[in-house]
């Protein structure tokens, strides 16, 4: 019996591909929370014929599988992190750099919320704002 189109798509999304491996390798090699455009540029050097759409689609698959962490940055491009365990980040308001914050992840934070206005809280992400060391340095 032939597989349906949706089954074929689901299989393609879970199948490991050379392109997906290159995208994962690029995220892991860029230790500075790269954007999808940054990842595309690295992958393109090894695989010149790869399309942006393929890189972006594979980033989405890797994030949905939990192999990379998608860091949604308010008023900025999403970033990708090879550290896929929940943790916090800080964003420089001057240069836009994203860094990991060295502090314990508070896994039970949702239990501490006293009024969620009817929301069922499923998780949390925190991005601290500030100015990085390089941007604080006198010119």
C-alpha positions in Angstrom: 0.0 0.0 0.0 1.4 3.4 -1.0 2.2 6.0 1.7 0.1 9.1 1.8 1.5 12.5 1.0 1.4 13.5 4.7 3.1 10.3 5.7 5.8 10.9 3.1 6.3 14.5 4.5 6.5 13.2 8.1 9.1 10.7 7.0 11.1 13.4 5.3 10.9 15.6 8.4 12.3 12.9 10.6 14.8 11.3 8.2 18.4 12.4 8.7 19.9 14.0 5.6 23.3 15.2 4.6 21.9 18.8 4.5 20.5 18.4 8.0 23.8 17.1 9.3 25.6 20.1 7.7 23.1 22.5 9.3 23.6 20.9 12.7 27.4 21.0 12.3 27.2 24.7 11.4 25.2 25.5 14.5 27.6 23.6 16.7 30.6 25.3 15.1 29.2 28.8 15.6 29.3 29.1 19.4 27.8 32.6 19.3 24.0 31.9 18.8 23.9 32.3 15.1 20.9 33.5 13.0 19.6 31.3 10.2 21.4 33.6 7.8 24.7 32.9 9.6 24.1 29.2 9.5 23.3 29.4 5.8 26.6 31.1 5.0 28.6 28.4 6.8 26.7 25.6 5.1 26.9 27.2 1.7 30.7 27.1 1.9 30.6 23.3 2.1 27.6 22.8 0.0 27.4 25.7 -2.5 24.1 24.5 -4.2 22.1 24.4 -1.0 19.1 26.8 -0.9 18.2 29.1 2.0 14.9 27.4 2.2 16.6 24.0 2.8 18.8 25.4 5.6 15.8 27.2 7.2 13.6 24.2 7.0 16.3 22.0 8.5 16.8 24.4 11.3 13.1 24.2 12.0 13.2 20.4 12.0 16.3 20.3 14.3 14.6 22.8 16.7 11.4 20.8 16.8 13.3 17.6 17.5 15.2 19.3 20.3 18.6 18.9 18.7 19.1 22.6 18.7 17.4 25.3 20.8 15.6 28.1 18.9 16.0 31.4 20.9 13.3 33.7 19.9 14.6 37.3 20.2 12.1 40.1 20.5 12.5 42.6 17.8 15.3 40.5 16.2 16.1 37.4 14.2 15.7 34.1 15.9 19.0 32.6 17.1 20.0 28.9 17.3 21.9 27.4 20.2 23.7 24.0 20.2 23.1 23.8 23.9 19.7 22.3 23.7 18.9 22.1 27.5 16.8 24.9 28.8 18.9 27.9 30.0 18.8 31.7 30.0 20.4 34.2 27.7 21.4 37.9 27.7 21.2 40.2 24.8 23.4 43.3 24.3 21.2 46.3 23.4 24.1 47.9 21.6 25.4 45.2 19.3 22.7 42.5 19.5 25.0 39.8 20.7 23.4 36.9 22.5 25.2 35.0 25.3 24.4 32.2 27.7 23.7 33.3 31.3 25.4 31.1 33.9 22.6 30.5 36.4 20.4 27.5 37.3 17.3 27.1 35.2 14.2 27.4 37.3 12.2 24.5 36.0 9.2 25.0 38.4 8.8 28.7 37.7 5.3 28.0 36.2 4.2 26.7 39.6 5.2 30.0 41.2 2.9 32.1 38.9 0.0 33.2 41.0 -2.2 34.7 38.3 -1.7 33.7 34.7 -5.0 35.4 33.5 -6.4 32.0 32.4 -3.2 30.9 30.5 -2.0 27.4 30.9 1.7 28.0 31.2 3.7 25.4 29.4 7.3 26.7 29.8 9.3 29.9 29.8 12.2 31.6 28.2 14.1 34.6 29.7 16.4 36.9 27.8 18.1 39.5 30.0 18.9 42.9 28.4 22.0 44.8 29.0 25.3 45.9 27.4 28.1 43.3 26.7 31.7 43.8 27.9 33.0 44.8 24.4 30.3 47.5 24.1 31.0 48.8 27.6 34.8 49.2 26.8 35.9 52.8 26.2 36.8 53.5 22.6 
